[in-house]
Amino acid sequence: IDMSRLYEGLQSNTKYRLVSMVGCGGEDGEHICMAFKKNRWVSFRHEALAKKAVGNWKSVVRFCGETKFRPEILFYEAVLGSLGESFDV
């Protein structure tokens, strides 16, 4: 995603990718954090700090539908080059 269209002062040639999102889901409105780690998405839930591998992006979309997860806070990191190096923003 090109964030320079949303935020003034960012270089237009820098691309960003979604690496984490926090929101509510389930019938009780439980807070859930989804994070991209080691080439897969993982969900972290409050219940005993449960951690569950979700998988690829298609699995994330399915997870969001099944749990009624509504992301409210999104975290991105800058993608630096064609080798896929990145740094947190």
C-alpha positions as CSV (number, residue, x, y, z in Angstrom):
1,I,0.0,0.0,0.0
2,D,1.2,3.5,-0.7
3,M,0.6,5.4,2.5
4,S,1.7,8.8,1.1
5,R,-1.8,9.2,-0.2
6,L,-3.1,9.1,3.3
7,Y,-0.3,10.8,5.3
8,E,1.5,14.0,4.4
9,G,5.3,13.9,4.5
10,L,5.8,10.3,3.5
11,Q,7.8,9.5,0.4
12,S,5.5,8.3,-2.3
13,N,7.8,5.4,-3.4
14,T,7.8,3.7,0.0
15,K,5.4,0.8,0.2
16,Y,4.0,-0.6,3.5
17,R,2.5,-3.9,4.4
18,L,0.1,-4.8,7.1
19,V,1.8,-6.7,10.0
20,S,-0.6,-6.6,12.9
21,M,-4.2,-5.6,13.7
22,V,-6.1,-5.3,17.0
23,G,-9.8,-5.5,17.3
24,C,-12.9,-7.2,18.9
25,G,-14.5,-10.4,17.9
26,G,-16.7,-13.2,19.1
27,E,-20.0,-13.0,20.8
28,D,-18.6,-11.4,23.9
29,G,-16.5,-8.7,22.1
30,E,-13.2,-10.3,23.1
31,H,-10.1,-8.3,22.2
32,I,-7.9,-10.2,19.7
33,C,-4.5,-9.3,18.2
34,M,-3.5,-10.7,14.8
35,A,0.2,-10.6,13.9
36,F,2.2,-11.6,10.9
37,K,5.2,-13.7,12.2
38,K,7.5,-16.0,10.4
39,N,5.5,-15.8,7.1
40,R,2.1,-16.7,8.7
41,W,-0.6,-14.9,10.6
42,V,-1.1,-15.7,14.3
43,S,-4.0,-14.7,16.6
44,F,-3.5,-13.8,20.3
45,R,-6.5,-13.9,22.6
46,H,-6.9,-12.9,26.2
47,E,-8.2,-16.3,27.3
48,A,-5.1,-17.6,29.1
49,L,-3.0,-15.6,26.6
50,A,-4.0,-18.2,23.9
51,K,-1.9,-18.2,20.7
52,K,-3.2,-19.8,17.6
53,A,-1.7,-20.1,14.1
54,V,-4.2,-18.8,11.5
55,G,-2.1,-19.2,8.4
56,N,-2.1,-17.3,5.1
57,W,-4.2,-14.2,4.2
58,K,-7.1,-16.3,2.9
59,S,-7.2,-18.0,6.4
60,V,-7.2,-14.5,8.0
61,V,-10.2,-13.5,6.0
62,R,-12.0,-16.7,6.9
63,F,-11.0,-16.3,10.6
64,C,-12.4,-12.7,10.6
65,G,-15.7,-14.0,9.2
66,E,-16.1,-16.9,11.5
67,T,-15.2,-15.0,14.7
68,K,-16.8,-11.7,13.6
69,F,-13.4,-10.1,14.2
70,R,-13.5,-6.3,13.5
71,P,-10.0,-4.8,13.2
72,E,-9.9,-1.3,14.8
73,I,-6.1,-0.6,15.0
74,L,-3.8,-1.5,12.0
75,F,0.0,-1.6,12.2
76,Y,2.1,-1.4,9.1
77,E,5.9,-1.7,8.3
78,A,7.8,-0.2,5.5
79,V,9.0,-2.5,2.8
80,L,12.5,-1.4,1.7
81,G,13.5,-3.3,-1.3
82,S,13.0,-6.1,-3.7
83,L,14.6,-8.6,-1.3
84,G,11.7,-8.0,1.2
85,E,13.8,-6.3,3.9
86,S,11.6,-4.2,6.1
87,F,11.6,-2.1,9.2
88,D,9.0,-1.1,11.7
89,V,7.3,2.3,11.6
